[in-house]
């Protein structure tokens, strides 16, 4: 694939558009919960502006994280273009110069801060702390924590609990136990993407000293973990039924079927670039989960 240095195509590939489903789904679920519950709080009007800002912040932070990962993995030598199984990375391929990537990371970080600042008006000063924590851990993930096997925990926090609960909190200034359980379920679903990514890269990661959870627990346990996160998420989805939204529990069973099919495919392929297909299928499954949960919460 021919890509010109610092071209639009190079930057588009560097942003990794397929990963944006992981940013959209938690906000989608948090927004759906708050929309459905708004009438229970004295008919509080649903506010679309803060929801839009939450989506934008999530998208920009995801792109920022991808650029940071591209830059630092190349600098650390983790991205070896000769042995890499996943999609090729911009810095490693020379599609984007390091100085240009540094400027892009700074720009994305500033944009995230600018987009997130107005949320203080809707959610209070605590939104400033939440935003700062998101930005700090965006850098810490690639530079340190992913090498210590903490990536899955961070996914649970920053692709589940934080975005779902904060999106809800900004609307209604509270958070229910059902929303919290739903946020944990969302985190498990999105962690499947990290698990299959690290399962594909386990041999290279082991050589590079990157001790992901997959490297630590081994192949069989990693496959079991992939299957388990999807099943656990659907079990936790029962909280929506208890809260009076049975469709939000039943509709995601479509996701579960797709998740199991993808698990079987991963187990069959086991190694090699063919696992990239499973990565794409997992991203699709995540989107299906988000849409089905959101529809189940909105349809009364």
Secondary structure, DSSP 8 states (H G I E B T S, - for coil): ----TT-HHHHHHHHTGGGHHHHHHHHHHHHHHHHHHGGGTTT----HHHHHHHHHHHHHHHHHHHHHHHHHHHHHT---TTT--SS--HHHHTSS-HHHHHHHHHHHHHHHHHHHHTHHHHH-THHHHHHHHHHHHHHHHHHTGGGGT-HHHHHHIIIIIHHHHHHHHHHHS---HHHHHHHHHHHHHHHHHHHHHHHHTHHHHHHHT---HHHHH-HHHHHHHHHHHHHHHHHHTHHHHHTT-THHHHTTHHHHHHHHHHHHHHHHH-SSTTHHHHHHHHHHHHHHHHHHHHHHHH--
